[in-house]
Amino acid sequence: MSSISEPLRANEVDAMADALPTIPFVDFYRERYARAVRLAVVLTGSAGAAEDVVQDVMIDAHRRWARISAYDDSGAWLRRAIVNRAISRHRRVAVAAKGFLRLAADARLSIELGDSDWELWRRVRSLPARQAQMIALVYVEGLTLDCAATVLGISTPTAKSHLARAKQRLESELSDWNDR
């Protein structure tokens, strides 16, 4: 057995794990999950990303439970693993974002819209989803009603109805806006 100042070797930790009473992993998971997600939300800025990080860490903890449960503070291991995983995720996201920016710069996409155009597209985005989708597919992509209906997986008469309602609502809202 090692002294207090020396770190434990893997076989010593495994031997201690067999000798010490440990809580079942399922109890550890139940006790720690909510706090772990809160920590991960703060680190990632996203509830969805936080849950992914915590689930990945909990899978690792489950695989190594015989060893981790022998630690004086298995919660400390969990917190450190969450911090490390969140940092790794942040790095991956940053690399992906740089790649997308590089692709966007290479595409040399230029959108020049006047103030009234921005207002129109803001209003289009405020429409119910199917109506906004029909406007975009027909007027931006130049699709026919039949093609737009196929893209959205709806019938042509339904597509026609969504487009008519969208145009009617936009006409009403934009005439009010122009009156101001």
Backbone torsions as a table, in degrees:
resi	resn	phi	psi	omega
1	MET	NA	143.2	-177.4
2	SER	-85.1	161.1	178.1
3	SER	-76.3	173.4	-177.1
4	ILE	-62.3	-35.7	-175.9
5	SER	-79.4	-18.4	-179.4
6	GLU	-92.3	143.0	176.3
7	PRO	-69.8	151.7	178.3
8	LEU	-74.7	144.0	174.5
9	ARG	-83.8	160.4	-176.7
10	ALA	-56.8	-42.9	-178.1
11	ASN	-68.2	-31.2	176.9
12	GLU	-69.7	-40.0	177.6
13	VAL	-64.4	-42.8	179.1
14	ASP	-62.5	-39.9	178.4
15	ALA	-65.3	-40.7	178.3
16	MET	-65.9	-37.7	-179.6
17	ALA	-61.7	-35.7	178.8
18	ASP	-71.1	-31.2	-175.2
19	ALA	-85.8	-30.3	-175.6
20	LEU	-89.7	143.3	174.0
21	PRO	-73.7	134.2	179.9
22	THR	-123.7	157.1	176.3
23	ILE	-82.3	149.9	177.0
24	PRO	-64.4	150.3	-178.8
25	PHE	-56.9	-40.3	-177.3
26	VAL	-59.8	-35.6	176.8
27	ASP	-70.1	-42.2	176.1
28	PHE	-57.5	-47.2	-179.3
29	TYR	-58.9	-49.6	-179.0
30	ARG	-62.0	-40.4	-178.4
31	GLU	-70.8	-33.9	-169.7
32	ARG	-103.8	-18.4	-169.7
33	TYR	-58.0	-52.1	-175.6
34	ALA	-60.9	-45.0	179.2
35	ARG	-66.4	-36.4	179.5
36	ALA	-63.9	-42.1	178.9
37	VAL	-65.4	-41.3	177.7
38	ARG	-58.6	-44.4	177.9
39	LEU	-61.0	-46.0	-178.2
40	ALA	-66.5	-33.5	177.0
41	VAL	-62.5	-44.1	179.2
42	VAL	-62.2	-39.1	-177.0
43	LEU	-77.4	-34.0	-175.6
44	THR	-100.0	-24.9	-177.8
45	GLY	79.9	9.8	-176.8
46	SER	-146.1	130.1	179.2
47	ALA	-64.3	-41.3	180.0
48	GLY	-64.3	-45.6	178.5
49	ALA	-64.6	-37.8	179.7
50	ALA	-62.1	-45.0	179.1
51	GLU	-63.5	-39.2	176.9
52	ASP	-61.8	-45.9	179.9
53	VAL	-59.8	-49.1	-177.0
54	VAL	-65.2	-41.2	178.7
55	GLN	-61.7	-43.4	178.0
56	ASP	-61.0	-43.8	179.6
57	VAL	-65.7	-41.1	179.4
58	MET	-65.1	-34.3	175.5
59	ILE	-63.5	-44.7	176.7
60	ASP	-61.1	-42.6	179.9
61	ALA	-62.1	-41.3	-179.9
62	HIS	-63.1	-43.1	179.5
63	ARG	-62.3	-33.2	-175.8
64	ARG	-108.4	20.0	-169.6
65	TRP	-58.3	-37.2	-179.5
66	ALA	-58.4	-38.0	-179.1
67	ARG	-81.3	-47.3	-175.6
68	ILE	-65.1	-37.5	-178.7
69	SER	-67.0	-17.7	178.6
70	ALA	-82.4	-13.2	179.3
71	TYR	-66.1	150.2	176.4
72	ASP	-59.0	-37.6	-178.6
73	ASP	-136.1	88.3	179.7
74	SER	-65.5	-23.3	175.8
75	GLY	-65.1	-32.2	177.7
76	ALA	-66.0	-41.1	175.9
77	TRP	-59.5	-45.1	-178.9
78	LEU	-60.1	-47.9	-179.6
79	ARG	-61.3	-44.5	-179.7
80	ARG	-63.0	-41.9	179.9
81	ALA	-64.6	-38.0	178.1
82	ILE	-65.6	-44.6	178.3
83	VAL	-59.4	-47.8	-179.5
84	ASN	-61.7	-44.7	-178.8
85	ARG	-66.1	-38.0	178.2
86	ALA	-65.7	-39.3	177.0
87	ILE	-63.3	-45.2	179.0
88	SER	-61.2	-42.3	178.8
89	ARG	-62.2	-44.3	179.6
90	HIS	-59.3	-42.3	179.0
91	ARG	-63.3	-44.2	179.1
92	ARG	-61.4	-43.8	179.4
93	VAL	-63.6	-41.9	179.9
94	ALA	-63.6	-42.4	178.6
95	VAL	-63.9	-43.6	179.0
96	ALA	-63.2	-41.6	-180.0
97	ALA	-63.2	-41.7	177.7
98	LYS	-61.6	-39.6	178.2
99	GLY	-63.7	-43.3	178.4
100	PHE	-64.5	-39.9	178.0
101	LEU	-63.4	-40.5	178.7
102	ARG	-64.0	-42.5	178.0
103	LEU	-64.3	-41.4	180.0
104	ALA	-64.3	-40.0	179.0
105	ALA	-65.7	-38.6	179.0
106	ASP	-67.5	-31.8	-178.5
107	ALA	-72.2	-21.3	179.7
108	ARG	50.4	46.0	179.0
109	LEU	-77.0	128.1	-179.9
110	SER	-127.7	123.4	177.7
111	ILE	-116.4	114.4	179.4
112	GLU	-111.5	111.4	-179.8
113	LEU	-125.6	140.2	173.3
114	GLY	-79.0	171.7	-179.2
115	ASP	-56.6	-41.5	-178.3
116	SER	-68.4	-31.9	177.4
117	ASP	-66.1	-43.0	178.1
118	TRP	-60.5	-40.2	179.1
119	GLU	-63.7	-42.8	178.6
120	LEU	-58.9	-49.8	-176.5
121	TRP	-71.4	-27.7	172.7
122	ARG	-64.3	-42.8	178.8
123	ARG	-67.3	-38.5	177.4
124	VAL	-60.2	-43.7	-180.0
125	ARG	-65.3	-21.9	179.7
126	SER	-84.5	-7.8	177.7
127	LEU	-69.9	161.9	170.5
128	PRO	-54.9	149.7	-170.6
129	ALA	-51.9	-51.0	-177.7
130	ARG	-62.3	-37.5	179.5
131	GLN	-66.6	-45.1	178.8
132	ALA	-62.8	-40.4	179.0
133	GLN	-63.1	-41.3	179.1
134	MET	-64.6	-42.9	178.0
135	ILE	-59.1	-47.5	-177.7
136	ALA	-63.8	-45.4	-177.4
137	LEU	-67.6	-39.2	-176.8
138	VAL	-80.9	-45.7	-172.6
139	TYR	-94.4	-24.2	177.9
140	VAL	-95.8	-48.9	-178.5
141	GLU	-83.2	-18.3	178.8
142	GLY	74.7	24.4	179.4
143	LEU	-78.1	154.0	172.4
144	THR	-76.0	167.6	177.2
145	LEU	-58.6	-42.7	-179.4
146	ASP	-61.2	-44.5	-179.7
147	CYS	-66.5	-43.2	179.2
148	ALA	-62.5	-41.0	178.2
149	ALA	-61.3	-41.6	179.1
150	THR	-64.2	-43.9	179.3
151	VAL	-58.3	-42.0	-176.8
152	LEU	-86.3	-7.9	179.8
153	GLY	70.7	35.8	178.6
154	ILE	-126.8	167.2	179.7
155	SER	-75.1	158.5	179.0
156	THR	-61.7	-43.3	177.5
157	PRO	-61.4	-36.7	177.5
158	THR	-66.3	-41.8	177.6
159	ALA	-61.3	-43.0	179.8
160	LYS	-62.1	-40.1	179.1
161	SER	-65.0	-45.4	178.1
162	HIS	-60.8	-43.0	-179.2
163	LEU	-65.6	-42.4	-179.8
164	ALA	-63.6	-43.8	178.6
165	ARG	-63.9	-40.4	179.7
166	ALA	-63.0	-47.3	-179.4
167	LYS	-62.8	-40.7	-179.9
168	GLN	-63.6	-46.4	-178.8
169	ARG	-65.7	-42.7	179.1
170	LEU	-63.7	-41.7	179.0
171	GLU	-59.3	-43.9	-179.9
172	SER	-65.4	-48.3	-177.8
173	GLU	-66.3	-41.0	-177.4
174	LEU	-73.2	-31.7	176.5
175	SER	-68.1	-38.2	174.7
176	ASP	-61.8	-41.9	-178.3
177	TRP	-66.3	-41.6	179.1
178	ASN	-68.0	-31.3	177.8
179	ASP	-65.3	-29.2	180.0
180	ARG	-76.0	NA	NA
